[in-house]
Amino acid sequence: MANPRKSAVKALIKVDADGGYSNLVIDNVIEQDGLERNDASLATALFYGVLDRKITIDYILSKYSKQPIKKLPYMVSATLRIGVYQLLYMDRIPAFAAINESVTIVKRSKNSKAAGYVNAILRSVDRERNTVIPDDDSLKSISIRYSFPEWIVARMINQYGTETAKAVFEAMLSKSSVYLRVNTTKCNADTLIKKLAEENVKAEKTFVPDSLKITEISGAVDKLNCYKSGLFHVQDLSSQLCAASLDATENMRVLDICAAPGGKTFTAAEIMNGTGEIVSCDLYDHRTKLIFDGAKRLSLKNVKAHTADAAVFDPSLGEFDRVLCDAPCSGLGIMGRKPDIKYKDEKEIADLPSVQYKILNNAAKYVKKNGKLVYSTCTLLKEENEDVFGRFIGNNPNFKSLSVKTLLPCENETDGFFIAVAERID
C-alpha cells in the first residue's frame, strides 16, 4: 500500500545521501511508489516543506535530542524532520497521525530500534511547542529563523542590507505560484483562461503580457489537455521578462546560447509570432532534446535546437540580431522553488564568475552591429551579476550598456533574477 510519508522520507534520503536534484528525485520516487494524486501531493508537500525549513527544524530537534541530528541514520533524521514539519507547519494533519505514522515508518525499517526514540522526540515537540526561535538579527539567528545557511545570509546582508535580505528570505519561504506563458501563436490569454476552466483550472492574468497565474488546480499541469495541445508552457514571470528584454521582432535571427530546457527560447519564438529563426543551444544532446521536444509540442517551427559549447565560438552559426546569454549560475534566486540549492557548499560557486565572463564574451561574438546582447542569471549574488556584466562592458568598448535590473522575490512575486542588456555599437 502506497505511503506518501514513507515516499517523502525516501526522497529526502536520496537528496541527503546522494545529492540528487529535488524535482527529479521526488518525481522519480512518486512514480516508483505508484502514488495517486492526493498521496503524491502530500509526499511533495512534505518533501519540499522539510527542504525549505530544514535548518529551523533541526534547531528545534536539537532542543529535544541529546544526539546531534546529523549523526543519526538518514532514515531516522528524515522521518523526524517530516514529523516535526507536520506538527508545526501543517495544521490540517492531526498530531497523532503525524507522530504515529512517523513511528511506524521507522519501526518497519532496518532502524526499527529507533522507533521509541522517534516517538519520544516527536511527542515532546508536540507537547511543549514552546521552542523559542531566535528573533534578533545576528547571522545565526536569521539563519535559524528563515532556514538559510549562514554564508548565504552573510552575502545577502552584505549586498542588500538586513531588511531587504530578510524580505527576500521570507518571500522564498512562501508557497511558489505556478505561472504560464500563453502560446500566442495558437491562442490569447482570455481564450486560454476559458479552456483551462473547462479542465477545472482557475487562472488569472498578471502584470506581464500574455502571462497567467494558476490560482486553483488539482493534479499536475503537464497532464492537462491544454498543455498537451501546446497552448502554454510553464515559466516564472522573471524568465518571461528576461525573454521579453531581447526586444525581438518578427523575422529576426536570435541565438539562445545556454537554452535548455528552452523556456526563454519558446517565449521569444512566440513574441516573434513564429517567424524568423531562433538557434537554441545547450552543451549536451539530452538537454538539447528537451528544447526540440518543447518546440514540437508548442508547434514553434522557428526554433532550431542545436548542441554546442557556449564557451567555444562556432563561426558556422553566423551573426544574430539578438543573443541571449542566460549563464550557468549558483541559482540562489530560485531557492524558493528548488530549496535544495541553498544547501550547496559555498566553495562550489567560487569559480562561476570566471566561467560566466568567458561565456558572455563568446556570446558577444555572435552579435551583429546594432544588435542586442542580454546577460541574465537566476542568482542574486552581485559577483555573478553586476560584476561580470560590468567587467564585460569595461573590456568591450564596441558594446554599450542599455539597462541593468535585479528582480527580487519580495517584489512582484518573481524569482530572484538579473537581466542586463547591451547593444553592439560598431
ZAGUTI-306974 format. One record per atom (N, C-alpha, C, O): x, y negated, z negated. Coordinates in pm, whole numbers, plus 50000, padded with zeros to 5 digits. Example, Ala and Ser with C-alpha at 12.3 -4.5 7.8 and 13.67 -1.06 7.14 Angstrom:
2
513195056949220;512305045049220;513205033049220;514245033249154;512855022549292;513675010649286;512904999749213;513414988649196;
END
This chain:
426
500845012050000;500005000050000;500884987550000;501844986549924;500534977950088;501314965750100;501284957749970;500254956649904;502424952249934;502534944249813;503264931349848;504484931449865;502534920149858;503154907549902;504244902649808;505214896549852;504094905149676;505114900949581;506404908849602;507504903349596;506254921749625;507424930249649;508104926049779;509334926249788;507314922449879;507884917950007;508654904949987;509724903150046;508124896049906;508814883549879;510134886049806;511154879849836;510114895349711;511334899149639;512364904649738;513534900849734;511914913349825;512804919449925;513454908650012;514654909250042;512644898850053;513164888150139;514174879350064;515194875450121;513894876449938;514824868449857;516154875649838;517224869449840;516094888749819;517314896549803;518164895749930;519384894449923;517504896650046;518224895950173;518924882450190;520054881750237;518234871750150;518834858450162;520004856950064;521054851850101;519804861549940;520854860349838;522064869249868;523204864949857;521784881549906;522864891249922;523534890250059;524754891850070;522744887650163;523274888050299;523404874450365;524024873250471;522804864050303;522874850750362;522064849150488;522424841150575;520964856650500;520144855750620;519384842650630;519154835950530;518974839150753;518164827150775;516754829550721;516144839850751;516254820250642;515004822350570;513834825850663;513094835350635;513664818350772;512504820650858;512564834350924;511534841050939;513754838550964;513904851651027;513714862850926;513094873150955;514254860850806;514164871050702;512724873750663;512284885350663;511974863350630;510604865550582;509714871050693;508854879450667;509924866450816;509124871750929;509384886550949;508464894350972;510654890450941;511004904550960;510444913350849;509954924250876;510524908650725;510024916450613;508504918050623;507974928950600;507814907450657;506354908050672;505954918250779;505004925850763;506714918150888;506424927650996;506734941950954;505944951050979;507884943850889;508274957250844;507294962950743;506984974950745;506804954450653;505904958950548;504454959450592;503594963950516;504164954850712;502804955550766;501784947350688;500654951750669;502194935450643;501274927150564;500194920950652;500464915850760;498964921450603;497854914550671;497934899650640;498774895250562;497044891950702;497124877350699;497244871550558;498154863850531;496314875250469;496314869450334;497554873350255;498154865150186;497934886050265;499134890650195;500374884050252;501294880550177;500424882350383;501564875750446;501684861250400;502784856250378;500544854750385;500534840750339;501074839750196;501834830650165;500664849150109;501134849049971;502634851849965;503374845049893;503084861850039;504504865150040;505334853250088;506394850350031;504864846550190;505584835050245;505624823650144;506654817250126;504484821050079;504414810249979;505364812949862;506044803849815;505414825349816;506304828949705;507774827749747;508594822249673;508074832749863;509444832649914;509974818349927;511024815149872;509254810049999;509714796350018;509604788149889;510414779149865;508624791249808;508474784149681;509674786049591;510164776549530;510154798449582;511334801249500;512574794649558;513374788949484;512734795249690;513894788649751;513844773549726;514884767249702;512664767749732;512514753449706;512914749749563;513554739449541;512534758249467;512654754649325;513664763049248;513644763249125;514544769749317;515414779649250;516264773649140;516414779849034;516834761949161;517684755949059;516874752548934;517324754748822;515674747248955;514794744148842;514364756848770;514384757548648;513974766948848;513534779648791;514664786148711;514434791348601;515864785948764;517004792048692;517314784448564;517724790448464;517124771448566;517314763648444;516314767948337;516664769548220;515074769848377;514034774348283;514354788248231;514264790848111;514744797248321;515074810948279;516254811048183;516314819448093;517194801948201;518374801648115;518014798647969;518784801747878;516844792547948;516424789347812;515874801647738;515724801547616;515574812147815;514964824047754;515824836647768;515604846447697;516794836247858;517614848147882;519034846047827;519684836047858;519504855447747;520854854647695;521884857947804;523044853747798;521424865547902;522314869448011;522184859548127;521054856548166;523254854248184;523174845048297;522414851148414;522634862748450;521524843548473;520674848548581;521504853748697;521144863748759;522604846948728;523424850948843;524134864248823;524624870248918;524194868848698;524844881648671;523864893348670;524264904848657;522584890448683;521574900848686;521554907648823;521974901548922;521084920148831;520904926548962;519964918149048;519044911848996;520194917949180;519374909849269;517874912549252;517064903249252;517514925249236;516104928749219;515504921949097;514394916749102;516234921948987;515734916148862;515654900948870;514644895148831;516694894648920;516674879948927;515614874949024;514924865148996;515464881749139;514454877549237;513054879149181;512194870549202;512814890049110;511494892449051;511194882348941;510074877348932;512174879248859;511984869148755;511654855548816;510754848548769;512364851848920;512124838948984;510714838149042;510034828049030;510294848949105;508944849149162;507894848549050;506864841949065;508164855348940;507234854848826;507114840848770;506004836048747;508244834048749;508214820348696;507544810948794;506784802148754;507834812648922;507204803749022;505684804749015;504984794649020;505174816949004;503714818748994;503164812348867;502124805748870;503864814248756;503384808948628;503334793748625;502404787848570;504324787448683;504454772848669;503994764848790;503694752948777;503924771048907;503624763249027;502434768349108;502084762449210;501814779449065;500664784749139;499494786549042;499304797248984;498714775949027;497624775948929;496554786348958;495874790948866;496394790149084;495304799449119;495614813949083;494724822449086;496854816649050;497214830449013;497204831848861;497944824748793;496384840748807;496324842548662;497674846948607;498404854448672;497994842348488;499284845548428;499484860548412;500574865648436;498424867648372;498564882148350;498924889248480;499684898848479;498384884348593;498694890448723;500144887848761;500834896848808;500594875548740;501984872048773;502954880648692;503944885548746;502654882348562;503554890048475;503484904948504;504514911448523;502284910348507;502124924848525;502674929648659;503324940048666;502404922048764;502894925948896;504414925548901;505054934248962;505004915648836;506464914648833;507074926448758;508054932348804;506494929948645;506984941248566;506864954248646;507774962548644;505754955848717;505534967948797;506574969348907;507064980348933;506924958148972;507924958449080;509254963549027;509894971949090;509664958548912;510944962848854;510854977248805;511794985048821;509724980748745;509534994148690;509655004848799;510085016048772;509265001348922;509285010849032;510565009849116;510645015449225;511535002649065;512805001149136;513895008949064;513655015048959;515105008749120;516215015649055;516675008348929;517495013348853;516124996248909;516434988548789;515294989448688;515034979848615;514625000848683;513435002548601;513664999748452;512744995648381;514905001948407;515174999548264;515054984748227;514944981348109;515064975948329;514974961548302;513534956648295;513294944748276;512564965748310;511154961748310;510764954848180;510064944748182;511204960348066;510884954247937;511484940347924;510864931247869;512694938847975;513374925847972;512584915548055;512374904248010;512174919548174;511384910548260;510074906848193;509664895248196;509424916648133;508164914148064;508354903947951;507554894747936;509404905747871;509644896847756;509934882547802;509414872947745;510764881147905;511134867747953;509914860448008;509664848947974;509154867248093;508004860548156;506914857248054;506254846948065;506734865947957;505734862947853;506174850947769;505334842947727;507454849647745;507954838047670;507744825247750;507324815047694;508024825747878;507814813947963;506344810147964;506004798347954;505474820147976;504034817447980;503524812347846;502704803247841;504014818147738;503514814547605;503934800447564;503144792847508;505154797147592;505674784347543;505434772847641;504974762147602;505754775047766;505514764847871;505954750847829;505334740947867;507014750247751;507414737147699;508884733947728;509494725447664;509434741047828;510814738247864;510904723847917;510224720248013;511734716047854;511864701947892;512844700748008;514014704247996;512344695748120;513204693248235;513834679448218;513104669848197;515154678148225;515794665248204;515254654548300;515074657248419;515004642648248;514404632248331;515294619948348;514834609648397;516564620948306;517464609648328;518054610548469;517754619848543;518884600848506;519384600148642;520844604548656;521554599748744;521284613448569;522604619348588;522534629348704;521454633948739;523674632448763;523694641948875;523084655348834;522274661048907;523464660248718;522974673248672;521464673148652;520774682548690;520964662348592;519514661548566;518714660748695;517694667548710;519164652548789;518464651448917;518524664748991;517554668949054;519664671348984;519824684449046;518814694348990;518154701649065;518684694748858;517744704048793;516304700148826;515484708848857;515994687448817;514604682848834;514084685148976;512944689348994;514914682449075;514454683549214;514964696149283;514594698849397;515794703849216;516314716449269;517144714549395;516914720949497;518124705549385;519124703749490;520494704549425;520684699349315;521464710949491;522804712149433;523414698549403;523114688649470;524264698149304;524834685349262;525644678549372;525664666249379;526304686349458;527114679849562;526224672549663;526624662149716;525034677949689;524094670949779;523534658649710;523424647949771;523194659949583;522684648549506;523724637349506;523384625749527;524974640749482;526034630749476;526184623449609;526304611149612;526184630849718;526344624549850;525164615649885;525334604749939;523974620249856;522784612449889;522714599549808;522374588949861;523054600449680;523054588449596;524134578649643;523894566649649;525294583849676;526394575449722;526044568049852;526464556649872;525264574649938;524984568950069;523664561150076;523514552150158;522714564649990;521394558249999;520914551749870;519904544649870;521624554049760;521164548849631;520294558949560;519704567749622;520204557549429;519504567449347;518024568349379;517494579349395;517344557049389;515894557249408;515504563149543;514564571149551;516214559449647;515924565049779;516234579949782;515474587749839;517334583749722;517694597949717;516604606149648;516214616749697;516124601149535;515054608349463;513774608949546;513074619149545;513464598249618;512274598049703;512404608449815;511424615049850;513594609749871;513854619749974;513674633849918;513034642349980;514244636349801;514124649549739;512664652849709;512214664149732;511934643149657;510514645149626;509734648749752;508894657749751;510014641549860;509314644149986;509634658150038;508764664950092;510874662350022;511264675650071;510624686849991;510474698050041;510254684049867;509584694249786;508094695149815;507424704649775;507564685049884;506144685349921;505924695350032;506834698250110;504724700550039;504414710450142;504544704150280;503944693850307;505344710450367;505564705150501;504344707750590;503784718650592;503964697550663;502844698850756;503344704850888;504534704550919;502414710250964;502724715551097;502264705551200;501104701251200;503174701751289;502864691951393;502974698551531;503804707251553;502134694151619;502104699451755;502394688351854;502014676851834;503064691851961;503244682452072;502344687252185;502514698352235;501404678952225;500444682452329;501184683852463;501994675352500;500894694552534;501454696252668;500624687852764;499614692452817;501064675652785;500294665952863;500254669153011;499574662253087;500984679453055;500834683853194;499614692853210;499224696153321;499004696753095;497834705553101;496584699553037;495464702753079;496754691052936;495594685352868;496004672752794;497164668652800;495054666552724;495384655052641;495054658252495;494544668952465;495354648952406;495184651352262;493744654352225;493474663552148;492794646652280;491384648652247;490894662452290;490164669152217;491324666552410;490924679752459;491494690852372;490804700552341;492754689352333;493374699652250;492714700552113;492544711452060;492344689152056;491644689151927;490364697451937;490054705251847;489624695652046;488364702952066;488624717852084;487914726152028;489634721252162;489924735352187;490434742352061;490124754052037;491214735251980;491654740851853;490484743151759;490444753051686;489524733951761;488324735251677;487544747851712;486944754051625;487564751551838;486884763751882;487544776151822;486934786851816;488804774651779;489514785651713;489634783451563;490494789051495;488714774851512;488634771951368;489904765551312;490294768051198;490544757351393;491714749751352;491384734951358;490904729951460;491634727951249;491394713551247;492714706151267;493724709551206;492694696051352;493894688251380;493514673651401;492384670551440;494464664851375;494224650551392;495424643951458;496534649151452;495194632451521;496274625151587;497214619051483;496824616851368;498434616351524;499424609851438;499844596651501;499324592751606;500784589751438;501264577151493;502164579251614;502484569651686;502584591851639;503404594851756;502484598551871;501644607451855;502604592251986;501734595452100;501784610152138;502854616352140;500614615752167;500484629652213;500954639852109;501424650752143;500804636051983;501164644951873;499944647451785;499134638451764;499834659651733;498744663151642;499314669251514;500344675851515;498604666751405;498924672851276;497824682751242;496644679251243;498204695051213;497224705051172;496824702551027;497684701950939;495554701251003;495064698750867;494384711050806;494214711850685;494004720450891;493374732650839;493564743950938;493214742751056;494114755050890;494344766650976;494464778950888;494934778150774;494054790250940;494304803050873;494984812050975;494454814351084;496134817150939;496864825351033;498004817851100;498224805951074;498704824751185;499884819151250;499514811151374;498604814751448;500234800151395;499974791451510;500174798851642;499414796951736;501204807351648;501524813851775;500554825051813;500714831551917;499544827451728;498514837251761;497304830751829;496414837651878;497274817451831;496154810251889;496144811352041;497204811852104;494954811752098;494834811952244;495384799052305;495964799252413;495204787952234;495724775152282;497254775552295;497834769652386;497874782552203;499334784052208;499734793052324;500624789752403;499074804552333;499414814252436;499214808652576;499924812452670;498254799552591;497984793652723;498834781152748;498664774452849;499734778152657;500714767552679;500194753452666;500684744352733;499184751352580;498634737852564;499444729352467;499214717252457;500374735352394;501194727652300;502424735752261;502504747752286;503374728952200;504434735952127;504554729451990;504204717751972;505064737051894;505214732151757;506494723851750;507564728351792;506374711551696;507544702851689;507324691851587;506294685051588;508284690051498;508194679351399;508184665751467;508684664151578;507614655951398;507504642451454;508864636551486;509014629551586;509864639151402;511194633451425;511774638451556;512404630751629;511594651051587;512094656551712;511344650851832;511924648751938;510054648551814;509274642351922;509754628151948;509854623852063;510054620751840;510574607251855;511954607351920;512284598551999;512754617451888;514064618851948;513954620752099;514644614152176;513074629752141;512884632252284;512374619652355;512784616652467;511484612452288;510934600152347;512014589352362;511934581052452;513024589652274;514074579452278;514944580552403;515694571252435;514864591652473;515564593052600;515054582952703;515764579052795;513784578952685;513154569552779;513204575252921;513464567953017;512964588152932;512974594753063;511684591853138;510604591053079;511794590253268;510624587853352;510604598053465;511534605953481;509554597953542;509374607953647;510554608153744;511134597853778;510884620453788;511884623053892;513324620253849;514214619953934;513574618153720;514934616653671;515614630353658;514954640753655;516944630053649;517724641853611;518124639953464;518684629653427;517814649953383;518074649253239;518874661553197;518614672653244;519844659353108;520624670353052;520394670952902;520594661052831;519974682652854;519874685252710;520984695152678;520864707052708;522074690252619;523324697952616;523394708252503;524154717852513;522614706452396;522534716252285;521064718852258;520534714052158;520404726252344;518944725552354;518134735852276;517044732652229;518644748052261;517814758852206;517264755252067;517964749151987;516014759052039;515104767152122;514344759452230;513534765352301;514584746352243;514064739252358;512984728952334;512464723252430;512634726352208;511514717252179;511664703452240;510714698152299;512834697552227;513044683952281;513044684152433;512554674852498;513594694852490;513524696652636;512074696752683;511734690052781;511234704152614;509844705452656;509124692052647;508364688452737;509344684852539;508704671852522;509144662252632;508324655152690;510434661852661;510934653152767;510364657252902;510004648552982;510264670252928;509714675153055;508254670953070;507814667553180;507524671152960;506114666952963;505994651952983;505114647253056;506874644252917;506874629752937;507144626453084;506624616753138;507974634653148;508294632753289;507224638553381;507374638553503;506134643253320;504984648453396;505374660153486;504814662053594;506324667953439;506714679953513;507524677253638;507734686353719;507994664953656;508764661453775;510254661153744;510664663453630;511064658153845;512494657153825;513104670353783;512624680953821;514164669553704;514874681653662;515474679653524;516104669453496;515274689553438;515934689553307;516794702153299;516274713353300;518094700153291;519014711253271;519184712853121;519704704053053;518734724153070;518654726452925;519634737452886;519454749052923;520664733652811;521794742752788;521904747652644;521494740852550;522464759552630;522914764252500;524054774152520;524274778952631;524774777052413;526024784452423;525814799352450;526634805652517;524714804952397;524524819452406;523314823052492;522304816052493;523434834152563;522374838452654;521044840652581;519984837052632;521114846752462;519864849752392;519144836952348;517924836852337;519904826352325;519284813652290;518784806352415;517754799652413;519534807552523;519064801752649;517754808252691;516884801652749;517604821152662;516364828152695;515164822152621;514054822052674;515384817252499;514304810752425;513794798552501;512594795852505;514724791152560;514344779452639;513554783852762;512504778252793;514074793952830;513414799052951;511994803752919;511044800352990;511854811552812;510544816952776;509574805852736;508394806252772;510074795852661;509204784852620;508734776652738;507564772852744;509634773952832;509264766152950;508254773853035;507344768053094;508424786953041;507494795253118;506114794953056;505114793853127;506044796152922;504734795852855;504034782452876;502814782052890;504804771752879;504244758252895;504074754353042;503574743553072;504504763153133;504434760653278;505194748053319;504734740353403;506364746153259;507194734553289;508264738753390;509344743353352;507954737053516;508834741853623;510044732853645;510964736553718;510044721153584;511194712153600;512314714953500;513314707953499;512144725253417;513174729153319;514044740353376;513524750553421;515344738353374;516284748353420;517174752453302;518074745053263;516934764253247;517724769153134;519094773753184;519204780453286;520134769953109;521504772453157;522414775253038;522414767752940;523174786053045;524124789252939;525434781852962;526064783353067;525844773852863;527064765852878;527584761752742;526824760952646;528884759152735;529544754352615;529454739052613;529994732552702;528794733552514;528584719052507;529874711252492;529904699252519;530944717852450;532214711052428;533134711552549;534234705852547;532704718452655;533544720152774;532844714052895;531694717452923;533524705152965;532944698253080;532794707753199;533704715253231;531624707153262;531334715253381;530934705953495;529774702053503;531874702253582;531584692653689;530504697053785;529904688853854;530254710253791;529234715253884;527824710853847;526914711353929;527644706553722;526314702153679;525954688553738;524774685353751;526944680553774;526684667453833;526414656753729;526704658553610;525854645453774;525554634253686;524064633853652;523224639453723;523774627053541;522394626553493;521984612353455;522804604253412;520694609653471;520134596753429;520064595853276;520244585153218;519804607053214;519664607653069;520354620153017;520244630853077;521064618652905;521724630152841;521384630052692;521554619952624;520904641352645;520604642952502;521654651952439;521864663252483;522324646652337;523304654452261;522774656152119;523094648252030;521974666452099;521434669651967;522414679351902;522254691551912;523414673851838;524604681551799;524354691151683;523474688851600;525134702051678;525094710851560;525434702651436;526324694151439;524714705251326;524924697051206;524644705151080;524314716951087;524794698650967;524574705350838;523114708450812;522804716950727;522204701750883;520764704450866;520164699150737;519084703450698;520854689950670;520364685350540;519134676350550;518594672150447;518684673450671;517444665950686;516214674750691;515094669750679;516414687850710;515274696850723;515224707050609;514654717850625;515804703550495;515784712650381;514374715150329;514124725250264;513454705950358;512074707950317;511424719350391;510544726050337;511854721850515;511314732750596;512144745450582;511624756550588;513444743650564;514354755050553;515184753450426;516354749550433;514594756350311;515254753550183;516534761350159;517334757450074;516754772250232;518004779650214;519214771450255;520334774350212;519004761150339;520114752650383;520784745850265;522004743850266;520014742350164;520584734750052;521584742849969;522334737249890;521574755949988;522484764249910;523774767649985;524524776449943;524024760550096;525294762150165;526444757450076;526274749049987;527604762950101;528814758150035;529214744950101;529184743750224;529584735250021;529964722250074;531104723350176;531174715450269;531964732950158;533114734550247;532684738450388;533414736050485;531494744450401;531024749050531;530804737750630;530844739850751;530574725650580;530224714650669;531364704750690;531204694650758;532524707750631;533634698150632;534114694850774;534484683350801;534114704650863;534664702550998;533624697851099;533964695551215;532374696451059;531324693151154;531544679751227;531354679351348;531934668851159;532104656251231;533064656951349;532824650751453;534144664551335;535094665751447;534474673651562;534704670451678;533704683851529;533014691651633;531974682851704;531884682851826;531214675351625;530194666651682;530794656051774;530264653151881;531904650351730;532564639951811;533054645851944;532924639452048;533594657851940;534064664452061;532914666952159;533044664552279;531794671752106;530644674652192;530054661752248;529674661152365;529984651252165;529444638552211;530304632652324;529774627552422;531604633352310;532504628452415;532314636152545;532334630452654;532114649252531;531884657252652;530544653952716;530444652952838;529514652152632;528184648652684;528214635652762;527514634152863;529024626252716;529104613152779;529614613952923;529304605253005;530404624252954;530974625553087;529914628153194;530154626153313;528734632653151;527664635853246;526754623953277;525914624653366;526914613053203;526004601653217;526424592853334;527564588353341;525504590453426;525804581653538;525754567053495;525224563953388;526284558053575;526264543853543;524834539053523;523944542353601;524624531153418;523314526053376;522414536953318;521244534653288;522984548853302;522234559653237;522314558553085;523104550653032;521514566453015;521464565852869;521894579052806;521624589852858;522554577652692;523024588952613;522414588152475;522524577852408;521764598852431;521174599452297;521964609352213;522154620952251;522434604652097;523104613452000;522174615051881;521724605151822;521884627551844;520964629751733;521424641551649;522144650351696;520994641651523;521204652851432;519984653851341;519184644551330;519864665351275;518814666951174;519434667151035;519054675150949;520414658251014;521014656650882;520914642150840;520594633450921;521174639450713;521144625850661;522524621050618;522664609950566;523544629150639;524894625350597;525514615850699;525594618950818;525954604350652;526454594050743;527744597950813;528034592950922;528524606850752;529744611150817;529454619350943;530294620351032;528254625150951;527844632451070;527034623651166;526804627351281;526624612251119;525724603751196;526384590751240;527024590151345;526224580251159;526774567151194;528274567551220;528774560851311;529004575451141;530454575851157;530864581951291;531764576951358;530204592851329;530514599351457;530144590151574;530934588251667;528934584651569;528484575951679;529324563251686;529674558651795;529634557451569;530444545251565;531844547551621;532394539151692;532404559151589;533724562651643;533664563951794;534564559451865;532594570151844;532424571851988;532334558252059;533024555952158;531494549452008;531324536252069;532644528452066;532994521652162;533344529551954;534614522451940;535684527152038;536534519352080;535624539952075;536644545652164;536194546752310;536944551452395;534964542352338;534434543352475;533814530052517;532594528252507;534644520652562;534144507352599;533184507152718;532544496952744;533094518352789;532144519252901;530724522652853;529814524052935;530554523852721;529224525952664;528934514852563;529814510252491;527684510552560;527274500952457;526114506852377;525264513852432;526114504052249;525054508952160;523774501052181;523794488752182;522664508252197;521364501752213;520544502152084;519854492552051;520634513252012;519854514451888;520414525651801;520954535451851;520274523951670;520684534051572;519604534651465;519264524451405;519074546551441;517984547751343;518104560651265;518374571251321;517884559551133;517794571351046;516364572650997;515804563350940;515784584251019;514424587250972;514524594750840;515214604950831;513854589850738;513874596150607;512574603750582;511504599050622;512644615450517;511434623450491;510394616350405;509224620150405;510814606050330;509864598650247;509164587550326;508404579750269;509434586950456;508804576950542;508074583950656;508694591250733;506784581850668;506024586750783;506014601850801;505734606650911;506304609450696;506204624050698;507144630950797;506894642450834;508204624150842;509124630650934;510164638750858;510314637350736;510864647350931;512064653350875;513134642650865;512984631750920;514214645850795;515364636850796;516074638050930;516414649050973;516294626750996;516804627451133;517574614851166;517314604151111;518544616251257;519334604951304;519244604151456;519424614251524;518974592151508;518854590251653;519614577551691;519314566651643;520594579151779;521344567651830;521334568051982;521494578652042;521144556352043;521044555452189;522134546052240;522334535152187;522824550552346;523854542252410;523614542152561;523014551252616;524104531552625;523974530452771;525374529652834;526264522852783;525534536652945;526794535653016;526754522953103;525854521353186;527724514153083;527684501153150;528664499953266;528624490053339;529544509853286;530374509753406;530864523853438;531584525953535;
END
